[in-house]
Amino acid sequence: MGEAGDLLAVLGRAAEDGGYLAQLFEKGSRALGEYDLTLEEEAALLSGDIRWIEERFGPLSETLKRWLICRLQTERW
């Protein structure tokens, strides 16, 4: 089972590391391999489901929302 720590670590890394952000766009779930995430957490991250994440882990800072907002603004699925 995934932990909020891993999910938040992905969001933090994506906000700070442009190379990792690009990997998330290009590789999707393959860029999440080093993290212990549930399938639901992966799906929420990759689809930009801010509501799902905040309902389970609490409000996110604008910095942590950066990847999710970028994901929502792209039509690449």
PDB file of N, CA, C, O and CB in Angstrom:
ATOM      1  N   MET A   1       0.845  -1.187   0.000  1.00  0.00           N
ATOM      2  CA  MET A   1       0.000   0.000   0.000  1.00  0.00           C
ATOM      3  C   MET A   1       0.885   1.243   0.000  1.00  0.00           C
ATOM      4  O   MET A   1       1.891   1.288   0.707  1.00  0.00           O
ATOM      5  CB  MET A   1      -0.959   0.002   1.224  1.00  0.00           C
ATOM      6  N   GLY A   2       0.523   2.230  -0.773  1.00  0.00           N
ATOM      7  CA  GLY A   2       1.298   3.459  -0.845  1.00  0.00           C
ATOM      8  C   GLY A   2       1.120   4.305   0.403  1.00  0.00           C
ATOM      9  O   GLY A   2       0.245   4.044   1.228  1.00  0.00           O
ATOM     10  N   GLU A   3       1.941   5.296   0.526  1.00  0.00           N
ATOM     11  CA  GLU A   3       1.869   6.195   1.670  1.00  0.00           C
ATOM     12  C   GLU A   3       1.819   7.623   1.158  1.00  0.00           C
ATOM     13  O   GLU A   3       2.311   7.929   0.072  1.00  0.00           O
ATOM     14  CB  GLU A   3       3.076   5.989   2.629  1.00  0.00           C
ATOM     15  N   ALA A   4       1.220   8.484   1.951  1.00  0.00           N
ATOM     16  CA  ALA A   4       1.172   9.899   1.573  1.00  0.00           C
ATOM     17  C   ALA A   4       2.580  10.429   1.337  1.00  0.00           C
ATOM     18  O   ALA A   4       2.785  11.277   0.468  1.00  0.00           O
ATOM     19  CB  ALA A   4       0.462  10.732   2.661  1.00  0.00           C
ATOM     20  N   GLY A   5       3.549   9.939   2.101  1.00  0.00           N
ATOM     21  CA  GLY A   5       4.925  10.405   1.945  1.00  0.00           C
ATOM     22  C   GLY A   5       5.445  10.211   0.541  1.00  0.00           C
ATOM     23  O   GLY A   5       6.089  11.103  -0.010  1.00  0.00           O
ATOM     24  N   ASP A   6       5.177   9.063  -0.046  1.00  0.00           N
ATOM     25  CA  ASP A   6       5.639   8.806  -1.404  1.00  0.00           C
ATOM     26  C   ASP A   6       4.895   9.673  -2.411  1.00  0.00           C
ATOM     27  O   ASP A   6       5.507  10.223  -3.325  1.00  0.00           O
ATOM     28  CB  ASP A   6       5.467   7.332  -1.752  1.00  0.00           C
ATOM     29  N   LEU A   7       3.597   9.797  -2.254  1.00  0.00           N
ATOM     30  CA  LEU A   7       2.812  10.623  -3.162  1.00  0.00           C
ATOM     31  C   LEU A   7       3.271  12.077  -3.086  1.00  0.00           C
ATOM     32  O   LEU A   7       3.452  12.730  -4.114  1.00  0.00           O
ATOM     33  CB  LEU A   7       1.312  10.513  -2.832  1.00  0.00           C
ATOM     34  N   LEU A   8       3.455  12.574  -1.889  1.00  0.00           N
ATOM     35  CA  LEU A   8       3.912  13.948  -1.718  1.00  0.00           C
ATOM     36  C   LEU A   8       5.345  14.123  -2.217  1.00  0.00           C
ATOM     37  O   LEU A   8       5.710  15.194  -2.703  1.00  0.00           O
ATOM     38  CB  LEU A   8       3.814  14.359  -0.251  1.00  0.00           C
ATOM     39  N   ALA A   9       6.152  13.075  -2.096  1.00  0.00           N
ATOM     40  CA  ALA A   9       7.522  13.137  -2.609  1.00  0.00           C
ATOM     41  C   ALA A   9       7.518  13.290  -4.126  1.00  0.00           C
ATOM     42  O   ALA A   9       8.318  14.051  -4.671  1.00  0.00           O
ATOM     43  CB  ALA A   9       8.311  11.877  -2.203  1.00  0.00           C
ATOM     44  N   VAL A  10       6.630  12.580  -4.813  1.00  0.00           N
ATOM     45  CA  VAL A  10       6.526  12.710  -6.271  1.00  0.00           C
ATOM     46  C   VAL A  10       6.142  14.139  -6.630  1.00  0.00           C
ATOM     47  O   VAL A  10       6.747  14.746  -7.513  1.00  0.00           O
ATOM     48  CB  VAL A  10       5.488  11.706  -6.847  1.00  0.00           C
ATOM     49  N   LEU A  11       5.137  14.673  -5.945  1.00  0.00           N
ATOM     50  CA  LEU A  11       4.692  16.040  -6.244  1.00  0.00           C
ATOM     51  C   LEU A  11       5.792  17.054  -5.973  1.00  0.00           C
ATOM     52  O   LEU A  11       5.993  17.978  -6.760  1.00  0.00           O
ATOM     53  CB  LEU A  11       3.452  16.390  -5.421  1.00  0.00           C
ATOM     54  N   GLY A  12       6.503  16.888  -4.871  1.00  0.00           N
ATOM     55  CA  GLY A  12       7.598  17.794  -4.534  1.00  0.00           C
ATOM     56  C   GLY A  12       8.725  17.720  -5.551  1.00  0.00           C
ATOM     57  O   GLY A  12       9.273  18.743  -5.962  1.00  0.00           O
ATOM     58  N   ARG A  13       9.064  16.508  -5.952  1.00  0.00           N
ATOM     59  CA  ARG A  13      10.134  16.337  -6.935  1.00  0.00           C
ATOM     60  C   ARG A  13       9.726  16.942  -8.277  1.00  0.00           C
ATOM     61  O   ARG A  13      10.534  17.598  -8.936  1.00  0.00           O
ATOM     62  CB  ARG A  13      10.483  14.842  -7.104  1.00  0.00           C
ATOM     63  N   ALA A  14       8.486  16.725  -8.679  1.00  0.00           N
ATOM     64  CA  ALA A  14       8.009  17.285  -9.947  1.00  0.00           C
ATOM     65  C   ALA A  14       8.016  18.807  -9.926  1.00  0.00           C
ATOM     66  O   ALA A  14       8.271  19.445 -10.948  1.00  0.00           O
ATOM     67  CB  ALA A  14       6.602  16.780 -10.253  1.00  0.00           C
ATOM     68  N   ALA A  15       7.737  19.389  -8.761  1.00  0.00           N
ATOM     69  CA  ALA A  15       7.715  20.847  -8.638  1.00  0.00           C
ATOM     70  C   ALA A  15       9.113  21.449  -8.704  1.00  0.00           C
ATOM     71  O   ALA A  15       9.282  22.586  -9.145  1.00  0.00           O
ATOM     72  CB  ALA A  15       7.046  21.250  -7.336  1.00  0.00           C
ATOM     73  N   GLU A  16      10.114  20.692  -8.268  1.00  0.00           N
ATOM     74  CA  GLU A  16      11.468  21.227  -8.168  1.00  0.00           C
ATOM     75  C   GLU A  16      12.417  20.771  -9.266  1.00  0.00           C
ATOM     76  O   GLU A  16      13.435  21.416  -9.516  1.00  0.00           O
ATOM     77  CB  GLU A  16      12.039  20.856  -6.860  1.00  0.00           C
ATOM     78  N   ASP A  17      12.091  19.669  -9.919  1.00  0.00           N
ATOM     79  CA  ASP A  17      13.014  19.052 -10.870  1.00  0.00           C
ATOM     80  C   ASP A  17      12.366  18.986 -12.244  1.00  0.00           C
ATOM     81  O   ASP A  17      11.551  18.105 -12.516  1.00  0.00           O
ATOM     82  CB  ASP A  17      13.433  17.639 -10.399  1.00  0.00           C
ATOM     83  N   GLY A  18      12.736  19.927 -13.107  1.00  0.00           N
ATOM     84  CA  GLY A  18      12.164  19.991 -14.451  1.00  0.00           C
ATOM     85  C   GLY A  18      12.405  18.724 -15.258  1.00  0.00           C
ATOM     86  O   GLY A  18      11.569  18.341 -16.076  1.00  0.00           O
ATOM     87  N   GLY A  19      13.534  18.076 -15.035  1.00  0.00           N
ATOM     88  CA  GLY A  19      13.823  16.822 -15.731  1.00  0.00           C
ATOM     89  C   GLY A  19      12.856  15.728 -15.326  1.00  0.00           C
ATOM     90  O   GLY A  19      12.397  14.951 -16.163  1.00  0.00           O
ATOM     91  N   TYR A  20      12.547  15.670 -14.039  1.00  0.00           N
ATOM     92  CA  TYR A  20      11.602  14.659 -13.570  1.00  0.00           C
ATOM     93  C   TYR A  20      10.191  14.985 -14.058  1.00  0.00           C
ATOM     94  O   TYR A  20       9.426  14.085 -14.404  1.00  0.00           O
ATOM     95  CB  TYR A  20      11.630  14.563 -12.029  1.00  0.00           C
ATOM     96  N   LEU A  21       9.857  16.250 -14.083  1.00  0.00           N
ATOM     97  CA  LEU A  21       8.553  16.668 -14.602  1.00  0.00           C
ATOM     98  C   LEU A  21       8.397  16.192 -16.051  1.00  0.00           C
ATOM     99  O   LEU A  21       7.341  15.688 -16.433  1.00  0.00           O
ATOM    100  CB  LEU A  21       8.394  18.217 -14.514  1.00  0.00           C
ATOM    101  N   ALA A  22       9.440  16.354 -16.839  1.00  0.00           N
ATOM    102  CA  ALA A  22       9.409  15.890 -18.229  1.00  0.00           C
ATOM    103  C   ALA A  22       9.255  14.374 -18.291  1.00  0.00           C
ATOM    104  O   ALA A  22       8.537  13.860 -19.148  1.00  0.00           O
ATOM    105  CB  ALA A  22      10.686  16.322 -18.970  1.00  0.00           C
ATOM    106  N   GLN A  23       9.921  13.655 -17.390  1.00  0.00           N
ATOM    107  CA  GLN A  23       9.780  12.196 -17.346  1.00  0.00           C
ATOM    108  C   GLN A  23       8.345  11.788 -17.055  1.00  0.00           C
ATOM    109  O   GLN A  23       7.834  10.843 -17.655  1.00  0.00           O
ATOM    110  CB  GLN A  23      10.713  11.600 -16.293  1.00  0.00           C
ATOM    111  N   LEU A  24       7.694  12.489 -16.142  1.00  0.00           N
ATOM    112  CA  LEU A  24       6.299  12.172 -15.840  1.00  0.00           C
ATOM    113  C   LEU A  24       5.426  12.334 -17.079  1.00  0.00           C
ATOM    114  O   LEU A  24       4.551  11.508 -17.336  1.00  0.00           O
ATOM    115  CB  LEU A  24       5.777  13.065 -14.705  1.00  0.00           C
ATOM    116  N   PHE A  25       5.659  13.387 -17.840  1.00  0.00           N
ATOM    117  CA  PHE A  25       4.886  13.599 -19.061  1.00  0.00           C
ATOM    118  C   PHE A  25       5.180  12.519 -20.096  1.00  0.00           C
ATOM    119  O   PHE A  25       4.268  11.996 -20.735  1.00  0.00           O
ATOM    120  CB  PHE A  25       5.183  14.978 -19.646  1.00  0.00           C
ATOM    121  N   GLU A  26       6.444  12.194 -20.254  1.00  0.00           N
ATOM    122  CA  GLU A  26       6.844  11.260 -21.305  1.00  0.00           C
ATOM    123  C   GLU A  26       6.636   9.798 -20.935  1.00  0.00           C
ATOM    124  O   GLU A  26       6.203   9.002 -21.769  1.00  0.00           O
ATOM    125  CB  GLU A  26       8.282  11.480 -21.649  1.00  0.00           C
ATOM    126  N   LYS A  27       6.937   9.440 -19.703  1.00  0.00           N
ATOM    127  CA  LYS A  27       6.922   8.030 -19.308  1.00  0.00           C
ATOM    128  C   LYS A  27       5.718   7.630 -18.469  1.00  0.00           C
ATOM    129  O   LYS A  27       5.442   6.440 -18.315  1.00  0.00           O
ATOM    130  CB  LYS A  27       8.162   7.715 -18.552  1.00  0.00           C
ATOM    131  N   GLY A  28       5.007   8.592 -17.930  1.00  0.00           N
ATOM    132  CA  GLY A  28       3.838   8.281 -17.109  1.00  0.00           C
ATOM    133  C   GLY A  28       4.185   7.391 -15.926  1.00  0.00           C
ATOM    134  O   GLY A  28       5.080   7.718 -15.146  1.00  0.00           O
ATOM    135  N   SER A  29       3.491   6.277 -15.787  1.00  0.00           N
ATOM    136  CA  SER A  29       3.669   5.410 -14.616  1.00  0.00           C
ATOM    137  C   SER A  29       5.077   4.837 -14.516  1.00  0.00           C
ATOM    138  O   SER A  29       5.519   4.495 -13.419  1.00  0.00           O
ATOM    139  CB  SER A  29       2.669   4.277 -14.656  1.00  0.00           C
ATOM    140  N   ARG A  30       5.793   4.724 -15.635  1.00  0.00           N
ATOM    141  CA  ARG A  30       7.176   4.223 -15.571  1.00  0.00           C
ATOM    142  C   ARG A  30       8.090   5.179 -14.815  1.00  0.00           C
ATOM    143  O   ARG A  30       9.126   4.756 -14.301  1.00  0.00           O
ATOM    144  CB  ARG A  30       7.724   3.996 -16.980  1.00  0.00           C
ATOM    145  N   ALA A  31       7.734   6.450 -14.735  1.00  0.00           N
ATOM    146  CA  ALA A  31       8.533   7.425 -13.986  1.00  0.00           C
ATOM    147  C   ALA A  31       8.258   7.342 -12.485  1.00  0.00           C
ATOM    148  O   ALA A  31       8.920   8.013 -11.693  1.00  0.00           O
ATOM    149  CB  ALA A  31       8.245   8.843 -14.490  1.00  0.00           C
ATOM    150  N   LEU A  32       7.291   6.526 -12.097  1.00  0.00           N
ATOM    151  CA  LEU A  32       6.918   6.402 -10.684  1.00  0.00           C
ATOM    152  C   LEU A  32       7.479   5.142 -10.040  1.00  0.00           C
ATOM    153  O   LEU A  32       7.188   4.864  -8.877  1.00  0.00           O
ATOM    154  CB  LEU A  32       5.410   6.410 -10.544  1.00  0.00           C
ATOM    155  N   GLY A  33       8.275   4.380 -10.771  1.00  0.00           N
ATOM    156  CA  GLY A  33       8.746   3.076 -10.328  1.00  0.00           C
ATOM    157  C   GLY A  33       9.465   3.043  -8.993  1.00  0.00           C
ATOM    158  O   GLY A  33       9.375   2.049  -8.273  1.00  0.00           O
ATOM    159  N   GLU A  34      10.166   4.091  -8.650  1.00  0.00           N
ATOM    160  CA  GLU A  34      10.930   4.074  -7.394  1.00  0.00           C
ATOM    161  C   GLU A  34      10.081   4.418  -6.173  1.00  0.00           C
ATOM    162  O   GLU A  34      10.571   4.385  -5.044  1.00  0.00           O
ATOM    163  CB  GLU A  34      12.087   5.044  -7.486  1.00  0.00           C
ATOM    164  N   TYR A  35       8.816   4.745  -6.397  1.00  0.00           N
ATOM    165  CA  TYR A  35       7.924   5.125  -5.309  1.00  0.00           C
ATOM    166  C   TYR A  35       6.932   4.011  -5.019  1.00  0.00           C
ATOM    167  O   TYR A  35       6.525   3.283  -5.925  1.00  0.00           O
ATOM    168  CB  TYR A  35       7.183   6.424  -5.646  1.00  0.00           C
ATOM    169  N   ASP A  36       6.543   3.880  -3.758  1.00  0.00           N
ATOM    170  CA  ASP A  36       5.580   2.872  -3.325  1.00  0.00           C
ATOM    171  C   ASP A  36       4.186   3.494  -3.336  1.00  0.00           C
ATOM    172  O   ASP A  36       3.712   4.011  -2.324  1.00  0.00           O
ATOM    173  CB  ASP A  36       5.936   2.321  -1.904  1.00  0.00           C
ATOM    174  N   LEU A  37       3.541   3.434  -4.500  1.00  0.00           N
ATOM    175  CA  LEU A  37       2.218   4.044  -4.668  1.00  0.00           C
ATOM    176  C   LEU A  37       1.197   2.961  -4.981  1.00  0.00           C
ATOM    177  O   LEU A  37       1.519   1.960  -5.622  1.00  0.00           O
ATOM    178  CB  LEU A  37       2.236   5.117  -5.792  1.00  0.00           C
ATOM    179  N   THR A  38      -0.034   3.164  -4.527  1.00  0.00           N
ATOM    180  CA  THR A  38      -1.108   2.267  -4.918  1.00  0.00           C
ATOM    181  C   THR A  38      -1.508   2.599  -6.351  1.00  0.00           C
ATOM    182  O   THR A  38      -1.131   3.643  -6.882  1.00  0.00           O
ATOM    183  CB  THR A  38      -2.327   2.384  -3.948  1.00  0.00           C
ATOM    184  N   LEU A  39      -2.263   1.717  -6.966  1.00  0.00           N
ATOM    185  CA  LEU A  39      -2.757   1.991  -8.317  1.00  0.00           C
ATOM    186  C   LEU A  39      -3.631   3.237  -8.329  1.00  0.00           C
ATOM    187  O   LEU A  39      -3.593   4.018  -9.280  1.00  0.00           O
ATOM    188  CB  LEU A  39      -3.544   0.788  -8.859  1.00  0.00           C
ATOM    189  N   GLU A  40      -4.416   3.423  -7.274  1.00  0.00           N
ATOM    190  CA  GLU A  40      -5.277   4.603  -7.175  1.00  0.00           C
ATOM    191  C   GLU A  40      -4.455   5.881  -7.082  1.00  0.00           C
ATOM    192  O   GLU A  40      -4.795   6.893  -7.695  1.00  0.00           O
ATOM    193  CB  GLU A  40      -6.200   4.489  -5.964  1.00  0.00           C
ATOM    194  N   GLU A  41      -3.369   5.830  -6.308  1.00  0.00           N
ATOM    195  CA  GLU A  41      -2.497   7.001  -6.180  1.00  0.00           C
ATOM    196  C   GLU A  41      -1.830   7.320  -7.515  1.00  0.00           C
ATOM    197  O   GLU A  41      -1.759   8.482  -7.916  1.00  0.00           O
ATOM    198  CB  GLU A  41      -1.428   6.766  -5.093  1.00  0.00           C
ATOM    199  N   GLU A  42      -1.345   6.293  -8.198  1.00  0.00           N
ATOM    200  CA  GLU A  42      -0.740   6.514  -9.510  1.00  0.00           C
ATOM    201  C   GLU A  42      -1.751   7.130 -10.470  1.00  0.00           C
ATOM    202  O   GLU A  42      -1.443   8.084 -11.184  1.00  0.00           O
ATOM    203  CB  GLU A  42      -0.197   5.197 -10.082  1.00  0.00           C
ATOM    204  N   ALA A  43      -2.946   6.581 -10.480  1.00  0.00           N
ATOM    205  CA  ALA A  43      -3.988   7.093 -11.379  1.00  0.00           C
ATOM    206  C   ALA A  43      -4.309   8.545 -11.065  1.00  0.00           C
ATOM    207  O   ALA A  43      -4.468   9.356 -11.978  1.00  0.00           O
ATOM    208  CB  ALA A  43      -5.260   6.240 -11.274  1.00  0.00           C
ATOM    209  N   ALA A  44      -4.408   8.882  -9.783  1.00  0.00           N
ATOM    210  CA  ALA A  44      -4.705  10.259  -9.390  1.00  0.00           C
ATOM    211  C   ALA A  44      -3.591  11.204  -9.809  1.00  0.00           C
ATOM    212  O   ALA A  44      -3.858  12.303 -10.294  1.00  0.00           O
ATOM    213  CB  ALA A  44      -4.923  10.346  -7.882  1.00  0.00           C
ATOM    214  N   LEU A  45      -2.346  10.785  -9.625  1.00  0.00           N
ATOM    215  CA  LEU A  45      -1.211  11.615 -10.037  1.00  0.00           C
ATOM    216  C   LEU A  45      -1.197  11.827 -11.543  1.00  0.00           C
ATOM    217  O   LEU A  45      -1.055  12.953 -12.021  1.00  0.00           O
ATOM    218  CB  LEU A  45       0.104  10.978  -9.590  1.00  0.00           C
ATOM    219  N   LEU A  46      -1.344  10.752 -12.276  1.00  0.00           N
ATOM    220  CA  LEU A  46      -1.209  10.831 -13.727  1.00  0.00           C
ATOM    221  C   LEU A  46      -2.397  11.495 -14.405  1.00  0.00           C
ATOM    222  O   LEU A  46      -2.280  11.973 -15.533  1.00  0.00           O
ATOM    223  CB  LEU A  46      -1.019   9.460 -14.292  1.00  0.00           C
ATOM    224  N   SER A  47      -3.533  11.529 -13.730  1.00  0.00           N
ATOM    225  CA  SER A  47      -4.705  12.197 -14.307  1.00  0.00           C
ATOM    226  C   SER A  47      -4.884  13.613 -13.772  1.00  0.00           C
ATOM    227  O   SER A  47      -5.741  14.355 -14.252  1.00  0.00           O
ATOM    228  CB  SER A  47      -5.958  11.386 -14.027  1.00  0.00           C
ATOM    229  N   GLY A  48      -4.073  13.992 -12.774  1.00  0.00           N
ATOM    230  CA  GLY A  48      -4.175  15.330 -12.198  1.00  0.00           C
ATOM    231  C   GLY A  48      -5.379  15.489 -11.284  1.00  0.00           C
ATOM    232  O   GLY A  48      -5.952  16.575 -11.191  1.00  0.00           O
ATOM    233  N   ASP A  49      -5.763  14.412 -10.610  1.00  0.00           N
ATOM    234  CA  ASP A  49      -6.962  14.419  -9.777  1.00  0.00           C
ATOM    235  C   ASP A  49      -6.676  15.040  -8.404  1.00  0.00           C
ATOM    236  O   ASP A  49      -6.486  14.339  -7.410  1.00  0.00           O
ATOM    237  CB  ASP A  49      -7.500  12.989  -9.611  1.00  0.00           C
ATOM    238  N   ILE A  50      -6.652  16.362  -8.383  1.00  0.00           N
ATOM    239  CA  ILE A  50      -6.362  17.099  -7.149  1.00  0.00           C
ATOM    240  C   ILE A  50      -7.388  16.777  -6.068  1.00  0.00           C
ATOM    241  O   ILE A  50      -7.027  16.570  -4.909  1.00  0.00           O
ATOM    242  CB  ILE A  50      -6.338  18.614  -7.420  1.00  0.00           C
ATOM    243  N   ARG A  51      -8.654  16.734  -6.439  1.00  0.00           N
ATOM    244  CA  ARG A  51      -9.712  16.478  -5.461  1.00  0.00           C
ATOM    245  C   ARG A  51      -9.497  15.144  -4.744  1.00  0.00           C
ATOM    246  O   ARG A  51      -9.587  15.082  -3.518  1.00  0.00           O
ATOM    247  CB  ARG A  51     -11.082  16.490  -6.147  1.00  0.00           C
ATOM    248  N   TRP A  52      -9.216  14.082  -5.496  1.00  0.00           N
ATOM    249  CA  TRP A  52      -9.015  12.762  -4.906  1.00  0.00           C
ATOM    250  C   TRP A  52      -7.843  12.795  -3.918  1.00  0.00           C
ATOM    251  O   TRP A  52      -7.942  12.276  -2.806  1.00  0.00           O
ATOM    252  CB  TRP A  52      -8.762  11.707  -6.010  1.00  0.00           C
ATOM    253  N   ILE A  53      -6.755  13.402  -4.333  1.00  0.00           N
ATOM    254  CA  ILE A  53      -5.561  13.464  -3.480  1.00  0.00           C
ATOM    255  C   ILE A  53      -5.846  14.265  -2.218  1.00  0.00           C
ATOM    256  O   ILE A  53      -5.498  13.829  -1.121  1.00  0.00           O
ATOM    257  CB  ILE A  53      -4.377  14.084  -4.246  1.00  0.00           C
ATOM    258  N   GLU A  54      -6.470  15.423  -2.354  1.00  0.00           N
ATOM    259  CA  GLU A  54      -6.722  16.259  -1.178  1.00  0.00           C
ATOM    260  C   GLU A  54      -7.760  15.636  -0.246  1.00  0.00           C
ATOM    261  O   GLU A  54      -7.698  15.850   0.965  1.00  0.00           O
ATOM    262  CB  GLU A  54      -7.184  17.644  -1.611  1.00  0.00           C
ATOM    263  N   GLU A  55      -8.697  14.883  -0.775  1.00  0.00           N
ATOM    264  CA  GLU A  55      -9.667  14.204   0.088  1.00  0.00           C
ATOM    265  C   GLU A  55      -8.989  13.164   0.972  1.00  0.00           C
ATOM    266  O   GLU A  55      -9.435  12.917   2.093  1.00  0.00           O
ATOM    267  CB  GLU A  55     -10.759  13.540  -0.756  1.00  0.00           C
ATOM    268  N   ARG A  56      -7.931  12.563   0.484  1.00  0.00           N
ATOM    269  CA  ARG A  56      -7.244  11.509   1.236  1.00  0.00           C
ATOM    270  C   ARG A  56      -6.060  12.005   2.058  1.00  0.00           C
ATOM    271  O   ARG A  56      -5.772  11.460   3.123  1.00  0.00           O
ATOM    272  CB  ARG A  56      -6.773  10.452   0.293  1.00  0.00           C
ATOM    273  N   PHE A  57      -5.374  13.033   1.572  1.00  0.00           N
ATOM    274  CA  PHE A  57      -4.130  13.456   2.217  1.00  0.00           C
ATOM    275  C   PHE A  57      -4.136  14.895   2.711  1.00  0.00           C
ATOM    276  O   PHE A  57      -3.140  15.357   3.267  1.00  0.00           O
ATOM    277  CB  PHE A  57      -3.002  13.279   1.271  1.00  0.00           C
ATOM    278  N   GLY A  58      -5.230  15.604   2.520  1.00  0.00           N
ATOM    279  CA  GLY A  58      -5.326  16.976   2.982  1.00  0.00           C
ATOM    280  C   GLY A  58      -4.933  17.972   1.905  1.00  0.00           C
ATOM    281  O   GLY A  58      -4.456  17.595   0.835  1.00  0.00           O
ATOM    282  N   PRO A  59      -5.140  19.247   2.200  1.00  0.00           N
ATOM    283  CA  PRO A  59      -4.858  20.302   1.225  1.00  0.00           C
ATOM    284  C   PRO A  59      -3.392  20.313   0.798  1.00  0.00           C
ATOM    285  O   PRO A  59      -2.487  20.101   1.606  1.00  0.00           O
ATOM    286  CB  PRO A  59      -5.234  21.658   1.803  1.00  0.00           C
ATOM    287  N   LEU A  60      -3.187  20.564  -0.474  1.00  0.00           N
ATOM    288  CA  LEU A  60      -1.840  20.655  -1.034  1.00  0.00           C
ATOM    289  C   LEU A  60      -1.461  22.118  -1.217  1.00  0.00           C
ATOM    290  O   LEU A  60      -2.307  22.959  -1.519  1.00  0.00           O
ATOM    291  CB  LEU A  60      -1.747  19.897  -2.383  1.00  0.00           C
ATOM    292  N   SER A  61      -0.201  22.404  -1.033  1.00  0.00           N
ATOM    293  CA  SER A  61       0.285  23.752  -1.310  1.00  0.00           C
ATOM    294  C   SER A  61       0.261  23.988  -2.818  1.00  0.00           C
ATOM    295  O   SER A  61       0.195  23.038  -3.598  1.00  0.00           O
ATOM    296  CB  SER A  61       1.720  23.960  -0.738  1.00  0.00           C
ATOM    297  N   GLU A  62       0.314  25.235  -3.219  1.00  0.00           N
ATOM    298  CA  GLU A  62       0.353  25.555  -4.646  1.00  0.00           C
ATOM    299  C   GLU A  62       1.577  24.926  -5.303  1.00  0.00           C
ATOM    300  O   GLU A  62       1.511  24.496  -6.454  1.00  0.00           O
ATOM    301  CB  GLU A  62       0.359  27.080  -4.858  1.00  0.00           C
ATOM    302  N   THR A  63       2.680  24.871  -4.585  1.00  0.00           N
ATOM    303  CA  THR A  63       3.891  24.258  -5.128  1.00  0.00           C
ATOM    304  C   THR A  63       3.659  22.785  -5.434  1.00  0.00           C
ATOM    305  O   THR A  63       4.040  22.306  -6.501  1.00  0.00           O
ATOM    306  CB  THR A  63       5.061  24.416  -4.148  1.00  0.00           C
ATOM    307  N   LEU A  64       3.038  22.066  -4.506  1.00  0.00           N
ATOM    308  CA  LEU A  64       2.800  20.640  -4.721  1.00  0.00           C
ATOM    309  C   LEU A  64       1.744  20.395  -5.800  1.00  0.00           C
ATOM    310  O   LEU A  64       1.739  19.333  -6.423  1.00  0.00           O
ATOM    311  CB  LEU A  64       2.371  19.981  -3.416  1.00  0.00           C
ATOM    312  N   LYS A  65       0.871  21.339  -6.024  1.00  0.00           N
ATOM    313  CA  LYS A  65      -0.144  21.197  -7.063  1.00  0.00           C
ATOM    314  C   LYS A  65       0.411  21.440  -8.465  1.00  0.00           C
ATOM    315  O   LYS A  65      -0.273  21.171  -9.453  1.00  0.00           O
ATOM    316  CB  LYS A  65      -1.285  22.150  -6.797  1.00  0.00           C
ATOM    317  N   ARG A  66       1.616  21.936  -8.561  1.00  0.00           N
ATOM    318  CA  ARG A  66       2.177  22.364  -9.852  1.00  0.00           C
ATOM    319  C   ARG A  66       2.078  21.270 -10.921  1.00  0.00           C
ATOM    320  O   ARG A  66       1.580  21.533 -12.016  1.00  0.00           O
ATOM    321  CB  ARG A  66       3.638  22.773  -9.675  1.00  0.00           C
ATOM    322  N   TRP A  67       2.544  20.043 -10.624  1.00  0.00           N
ATOM    323  CA  TRP A  67       2.478  18.961 -11.606  1.00  0.00           C
ATOM    324  C   TRP A  67       1.036  18.651 -11.965  1.00  0.00           C
ATOM    325  O   TRP A  67       0.712  18.465 -13.138  1.00  0.00           O
ATOM    326  CB  TRP A  67       3.171  17.704 -11.072  1.00  0.00           C
ATOM    327  N   LEU A  68       0.177  18.593 -10.971  1.00  0.00           N
ATOM    328  CA  LEU A  68      -1.226  18.240 -11.212  1.00  0.00           C
ATOM    329  C   LEU A  68      -1.909  19.263 -12.120  1.00  0.00           C
ATOM    330  O   LEU A  68      -2.679  18.900 -13.010  1.00  0.00           O
ATOM    331  CB  LEU A  68      -1.984  18.133  -9.881  1.00  0.00           C
ATOM    332  N   ILE A  69      -1.621  20.526 -11.888  1.00  0.00           N
ATOM    333  CA  ILE A  69      -2.199  21.581 -12.727  1.00  0.00           C
ATOM    334  C   ILE A  69      -1.654  21.489 -14.148  1.00  0.00           C
ATOM    335  O   ILE A  69      -2.400  21.645 -15.114  1.00  0.00           O
ATOM    336  CB  ILE A  69      -1.902  22.975 -12.131  1.00  0.00           C
ATOM    337  N   CYS A  70      -0.359  21.235 -14.274  1.00  0.00           N
ATOM    338  CA  CYS A  70       0.232  21.047 -15.605  1.00  0.00           C
ATOM    339  C   CYS A  70      -0.435  19.876 -16.309  1.00  0.00           C
ATOM    340  O   CYS A  70      -0.722  19.941 -17.504  1.00  0.00           O
ATOM    341  CB  CYS A  70       1.758  20.814 -15.505  1.00  0.00           C
ATOM    342  N   ARG A  71      -0.674  18.827 -15.577  1.00  0.00           N
ATOM    343  CA  ARG A  71      -1.292  17.627 -16.155  1.00  0.00           C
ATOM    344  C   ARG A  71      -2.692  17.931 -16.653  1.00  0.00           C
ATOM    345  O   ARG A  71      -3.092  17.467 -17.720  1.00  0.00           O
ATOM    346  CB  ARG A  71      -1.336  16.488 -15.126  1.00  0.00           C
ATOM    347  N   LEU A  72      -3.432  18.706 -15.888  1.00  0.00           N
ATOM    348  CA  LEU A  72      -4.788  19.044 -16.278  1.00  0.00           C
ATOM    349  C   LEU A  72      -4.820  19.958 -17.505  1.00  0.00           C
ATOM    350  O   LEU A  72      -5.793  19.956 -18.260  1.00  0.00           O
ATOM    351  CB  LEU A  72      -5.506  19.703 -15.120  1.00  0.00           C
ATOM    352  N   GLN A  73      -3.771  20.726 -17.697  1.00  0.00           N
ATOM    353  CA  GLN A  73      -3.734  21.679 -18.808  1.00  0.00           C
ATOM    354  C   GLN A  73      -3.290  21.056 -20.126  1.00  0.00           C
ATOM    355  O   GLN A  73      -3.384  21.695 -21.173  1.00  0.00           O
ATOM    356  CB  GLN A  73      -2.819  22.816 -18.467  1.00  0.00           C
ATOM    357  N   THR A  74      -2.814  19.834 -20.087  1.00  0.00           N
ATOM    358  CA  THR A  74      -2.358  19.177 -21.314  1.00  0.00           C
ATOM    359  C   THR A  74      -3.422  18.206 -21.803  1.00  0.00           C
ATOM    360  O   THR A  74      -4.203  17.673 -21.015  1.00  0.00           O
ATOM    361  CB  THR A  74      -1.017  18.438 -21.082  1.00  0.00           C
ATOM    362  N   GLU A  75      -3.442  17.987 -23.082  1.00  0.00           N
ATOM    363  CA  GLU A  75      -4.397  17.037 -23.643  1.00  0.00           C
ATOM    364  C   GLU A  75      -3.731  15.692 -23.924  1.00  0.00           C
ATOM    365  O   GLU A  75      -4.353  14.808 -24.513  1.00  0.00           O
ATOM    366  CB  GLU A  75      -5.014  17.599 -24.926  1.00  0.00           C
ATOM    367  N   ARG A  76      -2.491  15.532 -23.515  1.00  0.00           N
ATOM    368  CA  ARG A  76      -1.773  14.278 -23.736  1.00  0.00           C
ATOM    369  C   ARG A  76      -2.174  13.276 -22.676  1.00  0.00           C
ATOM    370  O   ARG A  76      -1.794  13.430 -21.515  1.00  0.00           O
ATOM    371  CB  ARG A  76      -0.244  14.500 -23.721  1.00  0.00           C
ATOM    372  N   TRP A  77      -2.916  12.274 -23.030  1.00  0.00           N
ATOM    373  CA  TRP A  77      -3.342  11.227 -22.099  1.00  0.00           C
ATOM    374  C   TRP A  77      -2.840   9.928 -22.639  1.00  0.00           C
ATOM    375  O   TRP A  77      -3.066   8.880 -22.035  1.00  0.00           O
ATOM    376  CB  TRP A  77      -4.889  11.196 -21.906  1.00  0.00           C
TER     377      TRP A  77
END
